[in-house]
Amino acid sequence: MNKTLLERVPERVRKKLGSQSTACLLNGRDVFTSLQHENLIVMACNTRIRHVIPGIMKAAEELDAVVAFELTRTEGGLDGGYTGQTPEVFLNTVIEYAERFRFNKPFIIHADHITVKNTSPSELAEAERLLAAQLEAGFTSFALDASFNPLADNITIIGKLAEPVIAEGYGLEVELGEVKTVGSESNLTTVEETEAFLAGLSARGIRPQLLAIDNGSKTGNYLEGQIINIDLLRTKEIYQTVQSFGLSGLVQHGITGTPLRIVGKLAEYGIRKGNIGTLWQNVAHAGLPLELMDAMRHWAKENRQDIKYATGVFKAEIDAIPEDNARQIYDMAYREAKEFLAAFGAKGSASKLALALGNTHCA
């Protein structure tokens, strides 16, 4: 374990983990600010099912890579979302694996998509309660997503919601342009919107590290015959714009199903964080006992729901699968993570981070 990195564990997190913990849970702001000039992408994993986590950690350990673990509001809200993981449960799960497998590389725990879909006081209050719970649990990076709203409302909502994140000095990601599900029409983020959005936030003293955009990617599993169309030129233009506002880079959603030959190019166009969610669900499903998967599929069909919504319903059974199945998921997650980390150019990113932080003062 690099002493420089352990010294950068935020004080709030250190108090929660205890002085003897070797879990290197870092501030997202430190990570993305320090690595902004490196041509690499930090892999962010929405681990809806816990059994993929140690495989991801093993790949990161071998490749000396920084990684992020995250859940969205719908995946892991105050009520546990559709995965059955509250912020406290999720953080404790990641830390449990880090300690058990002696994972020594730096990582962040990120609140993905804290969504505010309208301007009602109740919607904002619900997001504020979730953010407070995530801060209390020990999250170190936050994505505030009011992109469902008109631009002016997006700015106003972020202005209110970002206050506790800024007060703690944690990592901040904002969003402009909601990435659609597979089969839906994209509404590409423009340079003009980006300039207006970031100028509006800057006028309120809000300076995020990352901006998530709609560049044509899609979330979920692509079906046979569906075309993957990411506008790399638009992505690069927006990256140049965000640099002028002091941001570290962009966030790429919808990586599941994107060929590695395309994934490998994304860092060149300013992507600094790549979110992968459905892939890990697919990996976990491939290793679950057949009778359990059959029960989950039956539930999804009976309730006319995407199978992801069965995750929380069957959480107890999923968590208690036989060791052979857990090992199979571990191995598959390790192989997938290793491929993506290599494609992201993330090999050696942990050492690069240690070097960068060693040349700066502690926050």
C-alpha positions as CSV (number, residue, x, y, z in Angstrom):
1,M,0.0,0.0,0.0
2,N,1.3,3.4,-1.0
3,K,1.5,5.6,2.1
4,T,0.9,8.7,0.1
5,L,-2.5,7.4,-1.0
6,L,-3.6,6.2,2.4
7,E,-2.8,9.6,3.8
8,R,-5.4,11.0,1.3
9,V,-8.3,9.0,2.6
10,P,-10.8,11.8,3.7
11,E,-11.0,12.3,7.4
12,R,-14.8,11.6,7.5
13,V,-14.1,8.2,5.8
14,R,-11.1,7.4,8.0
15,K,-13.3,7.9,11.1
16,K,-15.8,5.5,9.7
17,L,-13.3,2.8,8.6
18,G,-11.0,3.0,11.6
19,S,-7.4,3.8,11.8
20,Q,-6.3,0.3,11.1
21,S,-8.2,-0.1,7.8
22,T,-6.1,-0.4,4.7
23,A,-9.1,0.3,2.4
24,C,-7.9,3.1,0.2
25,L,-11.2,4.9,-0.4
26,L,-10.2,8.3,-1.9
27,N,-11.9,11.6,-2.7
28,G,-13.2,11.6,-6.2
29,R,-12.1,15.2,-6.6
30,D,-8.5,14.2,-5.9
31,V,-8.7,11.3,-8.3
32,F,-10.1,13.1,-11.3
33,T,-8.2,16.4,-10.8
34,S,-4.9,14.5,-10.5
35,L,-5.5,12.3,-13.5
36,Q,-7.1,14.9,-15.8
37,H,-4.0,15.2,-18.1
38,E,-3.5,11.4,-18.4
39,N,-4.9,9.7,-21.5
40,L,-7.0,7.2,-19.5
41,I,-10.5,6.5,-18.3
42,V,-11.4,5.5,-14.7
43,M,-13.7,2.5,-14.9
44,A,-16.8,3.1,-12.8
45,C,-18.8,-0.1,-12.0
46,N,-22.5,-0.2,-11.1
47,T,-22.3,-3.4,-9.1
48,R,-26.0,-4.3,-8.7
49,I,-25.0,-7.8,-7.6
50,R,-22.3,-8.0,-5.0
51,H,-20.5,-11.1,-6.4
52,V,-18.8,-9.2,-9.2
53,I,-16.9,-6.9,-6.9
54,P,-14.0,-9.1,-5.9
55,G,-13.3,-10.0,-9.5
56,I,-13.2,-6.3,-10.4
57,M,-10.8,-5.7,-7.5
58,K,-8.5,-8.5,-8.6
59,A,-8.2,-7.0,-12.1
60,A,-7.5,-3.6,-10.7
61,E,-4.9,-5.0,-8.3
62,E,-3.1,-6.8,-11.1
63,L,-3.2,-3.8,-13.5
64,D,-2.4,-1.2,-10.8
65,A,-5.6,0.7,-11.7
66,V,-7.9,3.1,-10.0
67,V,-11.5,2.1,-10.1
68,A,-14.9,3.4,-8.9
69,F,-17.9,1.6,-7.5
70,E,-21.2,3.2,-7.8
71,L,-25.0,2.9,-7.8
72,T,-27.7,5.2,-9.1
73,R,-30.6,6.6,-7.2
74,T,-32.9,3.9,-8.7
75,E,-30.4,1.1,-8.1
76,G,-29.6,2.0,-4.5
77,G,-31.7,4.8,-3.0
78,L,-32.9,5.3,0.6
79,D,-35.2,2.3,0.3
80,G,-32.6,0.2,-1.4
81,G,-33.8,0.8,-4.9
82,Y,-34.3,-2.2,-7.2
83,T,-31.0,-3.8,-6.0
84,G,-31.9,-3.8,-2.3
85,Q,-28.8,-1.8,-1.4
86,T,-29.1,1.3,0.7
87,P,-26.1,3.7,0.6
88,E,-24.9,2.2,3.9
89,V,-25.3,-1.4,2.7
90,F,-23.5,-0.7,-0.6
91,L,-20.6,1.0,1.0
92,N,-20.2,-1.7,3.7
93,T,-20.3,-4.4,1.0
94,V,-17.5,-2.8,-1.0
95,I,-15.4,-2.2,2.1
96,E,-16.0,-5.8,3.2
97,Y,-14.6,-7.2,0.0
98,A,-11.7,-4.7,0.0
99,E,-10.7,-5.9,3.5
100,R,-11.4,-9.6,2.9
101,F,-9.4,-9.7,-0.3
102,R,-6.7,-7.2,0.8
103,F,-7.4,-4.9,-2.0
104,N,-4.7,-2.3,-1.9
105,K,-5.4,-0.1,-4.8
106,P,-7.1,3.3,-4.6
107,F,-10.8,3.5,-5.4
108,I,-13.8,5.8,-5.0
109,I,-17.4,5.2,-4.1
110,H,-19.6,7.3,-6.3
111,A,-23.2,8.3,-6.1
112,D,-24.3,7.9,-9.7
113,H,-27.4,9.8,-11.0
114,I,-28.8,11.5,-8.0
115,T,-31.7,12.5,-10.2
116,V,-34.1,15.5,-9.9
117,K,-36.7,15.1,-12.6
118,N,-38.7,18.3,-11.9
119,T,-38.7,21.5,-9.9
120,S,-41.1,20.5,-7.2
121,P,-39.9,21.0,-3.6
122,S,-40.6,17.3,-2.8
123,E,-38.4,16.1,-5.6
124,L,-35.5,18.2,-4.5
125,A,-36.0,17.3,-0.8
126,E,-35.9,13.6,-1.7
127,A,-32.6,14.1,-3.5
128,E,-31.2,16.0,-0.6
129,R,-32.1,13.2,1.8
130,L,-30.4,10.6,-0.4
131,L,-27.3,12.8,-0.7
132,A,-27.1,13.2,3.1
133,A,-27.3,9.5,3.6
134,Q,-24.6,8.9,1.0
135,L,-22.3,11.4,2.7
136,E,-23.0,9.8,6.1
137,A,-22.3,6.3,4.7
138,G,-18.9,7.4,3.3
139,F,-19.4,8.1,-0.4
140,T,-16.6,10.3,-1.8
141,S,-17.9,11.4,-5.2
142,F,-21.4,12.6,-6.4
143,A,-23.2,12.8,-9.8
144,L,-26.0,15.4,-9.6
145,D,-28.4,14.8,-12.5
146,A,-31.0,17.4,-13.2
147,S,-30.7,17.0,-17.0
148,F,-34.4,16.1,-17.3
149,N,-35.1,19.8,-16.7
150,P,-34.7,22.8,-19.0
151,L,-31.2,24.3,-18.9
152,A,-32.0,27.2,-16.5
153,D,-33.8,24.8,-14.1
154,N,-30.9,22.4,-14.3
155,I,-28.5,25.1,-13.2
156,T,-30.8,26.2,-10.4
157,I,-31.3,22.7,-9.0
158,I,-27.6,21.9,-9.1
159,G,-26.9,25.2,-7.4
160,K,-29.0,24.1,-4.4
161,L,-28.0,20.4,-4.4
162,A,-24.3,20.8,-4.7
163,E,-23.8,22.8,-1.5
164,P,-23.0,19.9,0.9
165,V,-20.7,18.3,-1.7
166,I,-18.8,21.5,-2.2
167,A,-18.6,22.0,1.6
168,E,-17.0,18.6,2.0
169,G,-14.7,19.2,-0.9
170,Y,-15.7,15.9,-2.6
171,G,-15.8,14.9,-6.3
172,L,-18.6,16.5,-8.3
173,E,-20.1,15.3,-11.6
174,V,-23.0,17.1,-13.4
175,E,-25.0,16.1,-16.4
176,L,-26.2,17.8,-19.5
177,G,-28.2,15.5,-21.9
178,E,-29.8,12.3,-20.6
179,V,-28.4,9.2,-22.2
180,K,-31.3,7.1,-23.5
181,T,-31.9,3.4,-23.3
182,V,-31.2,1.1,-26.3
183,G,-33.8,1.6,-29.0
184,S,-34.5,5.3,-28.1
185,E,-33.6,8.4,-30.0
186,S,-30.6,10.4,-28.9
187,N,-30.7,14.1,-28.3
188,L,-27.0,15.0,-28.6
189,T,-25.6,17.6,-26.2
190,T,-24.3,20.7,-28.0
191,V,-21.3,22.9,-27.4
192,E,-23.6,25.9,-27.0
193,E,-25.6,24.2,-24.2
194,T,-22.3,23.1,-22.6
195,E,-21.0,26.7,-22.5
196,A,-24.2,28.1,-21.1
197,F,-24.5,25.3,-18.5
198,L,-21.0,25.6,-17.1
199,A,-21.1,29.4,-17.2
200,G,-24.3,29.3,-15.2
201,L,-22.8,26.9,-12.6
202,S,-19.5,28.9,-12.4
203,A,-21.5,32.1,-11.7
204,R,-22.8,30.3,-8.6
205,G,-19.3,29.2,-7.5
206,I,-19.9,25.6,-8.7
207,R,-16.9,24.0,-10.5
208,P,-17.4,20.3,-11.1
209,Q,-14.6,17.9,-12.2
210,L,-16.8,15.9,-14.7
211,L,-19.6,16.5,-17.1
212,A,-21.8,13.6,-18.4
213,I,-23.3,14.2,-21.8
214,D,-25.4,12.5,-24.5
215,N,-23.0,11.7,-27.3
216,G,-25.2,9.0,-28.9
217,S,-24.4,6.1,-26.6
218,K,-27.2,4.0,-25.1
219,T,-27.7,2.2,-21.7
220,G,-28.7,-1.5,-21.5
221,N,-28.1,-4.4,-23.8
222,Y,-28.0,-3.9,-27.6
223,L,-30.1,-6.3,-29.6
224,E,-29.0,-8.0,-32.8
225,G,-29.0,-5.5,-35.7
226,Q,-29.0,-2.4,-33.5
227,I,-26.3,0.1,-34.4
228,I,-23.8,1.6,-31.9
229,N,-23.3,5.3,-32.9
230,I,-21.2,7.4,-30.6
231,D,-20.4,10.9,-32.0
232,L,-16.7,11.2,-31.3
233,L,-16.3,14.5,-33.1
234,R,-19.0,16.1,-30.9
235,T,-17.5,14.5,-27.9
236,K,-14.1,16.1,-28.6
237,E,-15.6,19.5,-29.2
238,I,-17.4,19.4,-25.9
239,Y,-14.2,18.2,-24.2
240,Q,-12.4,21.2,-25.5
241,T,-15.1,23.4,-24.1
242,V,-15.2,21.9,-20.6
243,Q,-11.4,22.2,-20.4
244,S,-11.8,26.0,-20.8
245,F,-14.0,25.9,-17.6
246,G,-11.4,23.9,-15.7
247,L,-13.1,20.5,-15.7
248,S,-11.1,17.3,-15.9
249,G,-13.1,15.7,-18.6
250,L,-16.3,13.9,-19.6
251,V,-18.3,10.9,-18.5
252,Q,-19.3,8.1,-20.9
253,H,-22.5,6.2,-20.1
254,G,-23.8,3.2,-22.0
255,I,-20.5,1.2,-22.4
256,T,-22.1,-2.2,-22.1
257,G,-22.1,-3.8,-25.6
258,T,-19.7,-1.2,-27.1
259,P,-16.9,-3.0,-28.9
260,L,-13.5,-2.7,-27.2
261,R,-12.1,-1.1,-30.4
262,I,-14.4,1.8,-29.9
263,V,-14.0,1.9,-26.1
264,G,-10.2,2.1,-26.6
265,K,-10.6,5.4,-28.5
266,L,-12.7,7.2,-25.9
267,A,-9.9,8.6,-23.8
268,E,-8.5,10.4,-26.8
269,Y,-11.7,12.4,-27.0
270,G,-11.8,13.5,-23.4
271,I,-13.6,10.7,-21.6
272,R,-12.1,10.4,-18.1
273,K,-14.8,8.2,-16.4
274,G,-16.5,5.3,-18.1
275,N,-19.7,3.9,-16.5
276,I,-20.3,0.2,-16.9
277,G,-23.5,-1.3,-15.3
278,T,-25.5,-3.8,-17.3
279,L,-22.3,-5.8,-18.2
280,W,-21.8,-6.7,-14.5
281,Q,-25.4,-7.7,-14.2
282,N,-25.0,-10.0,-17.2
283,V,-21.8,-11.5,-15.7
284,A,-23.6,-12.2,-12.4
285,H,-26.6,-13.7,-14.1
286,A,-24.4,-16.0,-16.1
287,G,-23.0,-17.5,-12.9
288,L,-26.2,-17.7,-10.8
289,P,-27.7,-21.1,-10.1
290,L,-30.1,-22.0,-13.0
291,E,-33.1,-22.5,-10.7
292,L,-32.6,-19.0,-9.2
293,M,-32.3,-17.5,-12.7
294,D,-35.5,-19.3,-13.7
295,A,-37.3,-17.9,-10.7
296,M,-36.1,-14.4,-11.5
297,R,-37.2,-14.7,-15.1
298,H,-40.6,-16.0,-14.1
299,W,-41.0,-13.0,-11.7
300,A,-40.0,-10.5,-14.3
301,K,-42.4,-12.0,-16.8
302,E,-45.3,-12.2,-14.3
303,N,-44.7,-8.6,-13.3
304,R,-43.9,-7.3,-16.8
305,Q,-40.6,-5.9,-15.6
306,D,-37.1,-5.8,-16.8
307,I,-35.2,-8.6,-15.1
308,K,-33.0,-6.1,-13.3
309,Y,-36.0,-5.3,-11.0
310,A,-35.8,-8.9,-9.7
311,T,-32.4,-8.1,-8.1
312,G,-33.8,-6.7,-4.9
313,V,-36.7,-9.1,-4.7
314,F,-34.3,-12.1,-4.8
315,K,-31.4,-10.4,-2.9
316,A,-31.3,-12.8,0.0
317,E,-31.1,-15.8,-2.4
318,I,-28.5,-14.1,-4.6
319,D,-26.3,-13.2,-1.7
320,A,-26.4,-16.8,-0.4
321,I,-25.5,-18.6,-3.6
322,P,-23.1,-21.6,-3.4
323,E,-19.4,-20.9,-3.3
324,D,-18.9,-22.6,-6.7
325,N,-21.3,-20.1,-8.3
326,A,-19.7,-17.1,-6.6
327,R,-16.3,-18.3,-7.8
328,Q,-17.6,-18.6,-11.4
329,I,-18.9,-15.0,-11.2
330,Y,-15.6,-13.8,-9.6
331,D,-13.6,-15.3,-12.5
332,M,-15.9,-13.9,-15.2
333,A,-15.9,-10.4,-13.6
334,Y,-12.1,-10.5,-13.3
335,R,-11.7,-11.3,-17.0
336,E,-14.1,-8.6,-18.2
337,A,-12.7,-6.0,-15.9
338,K,-9.1,-6.7,-17.0
339,E,-10.1,-6.3,-20.7
340,F,-11.9,-3.0,-20.0
341,L,-9.2,-1.6,-17.8
342,A,-6.6,-2.3,-20.5
343,A,-8.9,-0.8,-23.2
344,F,-9.4,2.3,-21.0
345,G,-5.6,2.8,-20.8
346,A,-6.0,2.5,-17.0
347,K,-3.1,0.2,-16.4
348,G,-0.7,1.9,-14.0
349,S,-3.2,4.7,-13.1
350,A,-2.9,4.0,-9.4
351,S,0.9,4.7,-9.5
352,K,0.3,7.8,-11.6
353,L,-2.2,9.0,-9.0
354,A,0.2,8.3,-6.1
355,L,2.9,10.3,-7.9
356,A,0.6,13.2,-8.7
357,L,-0.8,13.4,-5.1
358,G,2.7,13.0,-3.7
359,N,3.6,16.3,-5.3
360,T,0.6,18.2,-3.9
361,H,-0.6,19.1,-0.4
362,C,-3.3,17.1,1.3
363,A,-6.8,18.5,1.0
